[in-house]
């Protein structure tokens, strides 16, 4: 039985975007499910190191601030790193979408020119023929939605023309394993939203990440089979538990009888 009702709508907000169904009920997003449902042990060390780096880099400025304000700056210091990375990723995705449609791009910021040139070479090297670009999708039965980057026919050595579901990544450290779960979720979309209409999800032969840096754009194959689809659903359930766990704890139980106030008298032991 479907958990949500069609049609899906992607709503843009000042803080990002989210998805709602035909009843206006919010549908969990794929990246949100993975963010909340998978352990992020590496982020603990990263957050500590990023905060320490911020403190060292801004030592003189922090020393001049009152203690409360200094603490606030330190607590938010690491977000400057992620904000820059997110902004770069969003901008690269925007150029990638235009390039794959065959559009010409101009006035590319110097910081992103390497990424754009690398992606343009990638499209030519693999003779990328797009089928779906930046489309929202939904699985009404399991209950999630998201936006995939690309379904396209690529010419791959030894495989020939192959239909690939791909996600563009700009992470400097490479591709993380959880990307396989992200693509497993996309691969199991029931519907895609294309030009305002819901269509059936396309069958794909392979899944991959396209790792775009200032120097290169590489096609990174990913294993996306039944196990990864199962693992994504486990992550969804863990997120559900985390969100609902407070409801499992009840209020304190009131005793049946009223009693007098108990008191304890402490006495020092007499020295022998």
N, C-alpha and C positions, 0 to 999 in steps of 0.2 A: 504494500500500500504506500502510495506516494506521501512524503512528509510535507511537501509544499505544492502549491498550485501555480500553473502557468498563467501569464507569461512572466519571465524574469525581467527585471529592470536594474540596470547599473546606475547608481546615483552618485554624482560627484559632490564632494563637500570641501570645505576649506582645509580639512585634515586628511583628505584622500578620497576614497570611494568605498561604497558598500553595495550589497545586492538585496533586493526585495522581491517577493513573489507576487502573484496576482492579488493576494489578500493584503498586501502591504507588510507581510511578515518578513523580518530580516533573515537572510540566508547566510550561514557561515561561509567565509571565503577560504579558498585553499591555502593561501599563504598565512592567513590568521590561524587556521587549524594547525598547521605545521609549526608555527611560531609558539603557540600555546601548548601543543600536544607532544612536542619532542623535547627531551632534555638538552640544554645548551651549556654543557659543562665548560666548553672552551670559552664561552662568553664571560665566565666569572673571572678567569685570568686576564682576558682582554680588557674588561672593565677596570680591573685594578691597575693594569699597566697603562691604560689610556689616561686614567686619573692621575697617576704618578707623572706621566709625561707632561700632562697639562700643568701640573704644579711646578715642575722644573722649568718648563718653557715660559711660565708667567710668574715666576717667583717674586720679582720686584713689585709687579702690579698687585699681587695678592697680599704682599707684606704691608701695603699702604691701606688696605681695607679693614673695616671693623670685622671682628671675628665672625659674626653672624653672616655678613655679606660674603666674607671669604669662603665660609663653608658652602654657601649657596653656589658660588662660582665653581668650586671644586666638584660639587655634586652634579653639575651640568656640563662640566668640561668635556667629558667623553662624547657628548652628543654632537659636538661640533664636527667630530670625525665622521660619524654616521650620516649627519645631514649633508656633508659634502659628497660622500659616496652615493647617497640616494639621489642627490641632484644630478650628479654625473650620469648615473644609471638611467634616470628618467630622460635626460637629454639624448643619450646615445640611443635609447629605444625609439625616441621620436625620429631621429635621423634614419635609423634602421628601417622603420616603417615606410618612410618616404622613399628610401633607396630601393627597397624590394618591390615597390609599386612602379619603379622606373622613373621616379621624379628626379629632377636635378636639385641639388641643394647648394645654397650659397651662404656666404657670411658665417661660416662655421667658426666658432671660437677657437683660438689657437690651441687651447688645452684639449680640445676634442678632435682636432683634425686627424691625428694619427688613428683614432678609433674609427672615424668615418671612412678614411681611406682603406683601412684594413677590412672593414665590412664590405665595401664596394668591391675589393679584390675577391673576397670570399664568394660573393654572389656570382661573379664571373667564373671563378675557378670551378665551382660546383654546378654551374648552369642552373641556378635556382629558379624554378617556375612556381610562383606562389599560388596556392589554392585558397587559403584563409589567412588573413593577417590581422592581428590584434582583435580578436573576437571574444566576447564573453560567452561563457557556457554554463550549463547547470546539470546536475544530477538530482532530479526531483525525488527519486526513491530513497537514496542514501541521505540526501539533504546537504548539499554544498554547491557553491558556485565559484567562478573565477574567470580570469581572462588569459587566454593562451596567446603566445607571441606569433607562432607561425606553423602552418601546415603547408608543405611544399614538396614538389618533386625535385629531387637532387640527383645529379649524376655522380655516383660513387664508384671508385675503383673496385673491380671484381664483383660489384653488385649491379652495376648499371643504373638505370633510372629507378629511384626508390622513393616512395612516399614517406616523408619524415615529419613527425611532430617535434618541434624544436623550441627551446626557450633560450633567449639571448641573455647572457650573463656578463657582467663587467667587473666582477670581483677580482681584485688583484692577486688573491691567493689561489685562484682556480675554482674548480667545480666541487661542491660538497655533495655527499651521498644523498642528502635529503631531496636534491633535485630530482632524483629518480621517483620519489614518492609524489612530488609535485606533478610530474609528467604522467604518473600512473592515474592521478585524479583527473587530469585533463583528458587522458585517453579514454576514461570511462564517463565522460560527459554524455548525457542522453540527448541534449539539444545544444545548438549553437545559435547565438543571436547575430544574424548577418543582415545588414541593411534594414534593421527594424523588424525582421521576421525570424521566427524560430525554425531552424532546419535540423535534420538529423546529423549527429556527429559523424565525421568522415572516418572510415577505417584507415589506419596507418600501418606501415610495415616495420618502421623503426622509430625509436625515440632518441633524442640527442640534445646536448647543450651546444650553443655556439658561444665560445668564450672569446670575447672581444676585448683587446687591450690596445694600447697606443701603438703597438708593434705588429700585432697579428690578430687574425680571427680564425679560430680552430674549431673543427667539428669534433665534439667529444661524445662518443657513443655511450649510452646508458642502458643498463639492464632494467627493463620495465615489464615485469611479468606478473603472474598471479600473486606471488609473494609480496611484491611491492604494493600492489593494490590492497592486499590484506593489511599490510603494515600501515598504509594511509588511513584505513578505517579504524585501526587500533588507535592511531594518534587522534583521530576525531573523537573517539570515546573517552580517551584520557582528558582531552580538553573539556568535554562535557562534564566529566566527573569534577574536574578542578573548578568549573564554574558553578556546579550545583552542590559541592561538598559541604558548604556552610549549612545548607538546609537539612543535613543529616544529624545535626547537633541540636537537641532540644533544650528547653528551659530547665532550670533547676527544679527538682521535685520538692514540693512543700511537705513537711512531715504531718502525720495524722494528728499527733497530740501536741498541745502547747505545754511547755515545761518551764520551770523556774529557771532563772539565769544561773548557769553553772559558773562556779568559781574555783580557782585553784590557788591553794596557799603554798608558797614555796618556803621551805625552811632550810637554813644552813645546817649541814651535818655538824654535830658536836665533836670537838677534837677529843680523841681518846687519851 
